[in-house]
Amino acid sequence: MGDQKMMHELINGLNGHLLGIKELTRKSLEAKTFAYCPYSKFRVGAALLTHDGTVFTGCNVENACFNLGICAERVAISKAVSEGYRDFKAIAIASDMCENFISPCGGCRQFMREFGSNWDVYLSKPDGSYVEMTVEELLPASFGPEDLKMKKVNIRNEF
């Protein structure tokens, strides 16, 4: 019953009730503890909220072949997509940085953009403080799936 109440608060609380955002941020902080980052030692966690209240968490996973590592945001989104979700309400991101709010890398911004530009992104610090942005604000003038819907162009060969 407690989990159901928490999910209700997350679904209905993100735009106006601090409790919902804090709970999502707490889940991203918890996810950070599972990070596999033996090379950078830079732990990141993410908690992704779907419109029905389901939360998917992720952490960064590094690899000795550096370019094969995957960020926490992409892990959480990939977990959700693998379960059939495509529409997201919010994602909270956490790290160990105390001086600055964690911000997603360019690749993660584009990955989030694949699933829309008008959903919330909470950039947090370990103390639970956060900054709220949208995917659009993080990646303005972006390229998305709708840009691949090409219009038919008439080309005449004039030889």
Rosetta blueprint (number, residue, H / E / L):
1 M L
2 G H
3 D H
4 Q H
5 K H
6 M H
7 M H
8 H H
9 E H
10 L H
11 I H
12 N H
13 G H
14 L L
15 N L
16 G L
17 H L
18 L H
19 L H
20 G H
21 I H
22 K H
23 E H
24 L H
25 T H
26 R H
27 K H
28 S H
29 L H
30 E H
31 A H
32 K H
33 T L
34 F L
35 A L
36 Y E
37 C L
38 P L
39 Y L
40 S L
41 K L
42 F L
43 R L
44 V E
45 G E
46 A E
47 A E
48 L E
49 L E
50 T E
51 H L
52 D L
53 G L
54 T L
55 V E
56 F E
57 T E
58 G E
59 C E
60 N L
61 V E
62 E L
63 N L
64 A L
65 C L
66 F H
67 N H
68 L H
69 G L
70 I E
71 C L
72 A H
73 E H
74 R H
75 V H
76 A H
77 I H
78 S H
79 K H
80 A H
81 V H
82 S H
83 E L
84 G L
85 Y L
86 R L
87 D L
88 F E
89 K E
90 A E
91 I E
92 A E
93 I E
94 A E
95 S E
96 D L
97 M L
98 C L
99 E L
100 N L
101 F L
102 I L
103 S L
104 P L
105 C L
106 G H
107 G H
108 C H
109 R H
110 Q H
111 F H
112 M H
113 R H
114 E L
115 F L
116 G L
117 S L
118 N L
119 W L
120 D E
121 V E
122 Y E
123 L E
124 S E
125 K L
126 P L
127 D L
128 G L
129 S L
130 Y E
131 V E
132 E E
133 M E
134 T E
135 V H
136 E H
137 E H
138 L H
139 L L
140 P L
141 A L
142 S L
143 F L
144 G L
145 P H
146 E H
147 D H
148 L H
149 K L
150 M L
151 K L
152 K L
153 V L
154 N L
155 I L
156 R L
157 N L
158 E L
159 F L
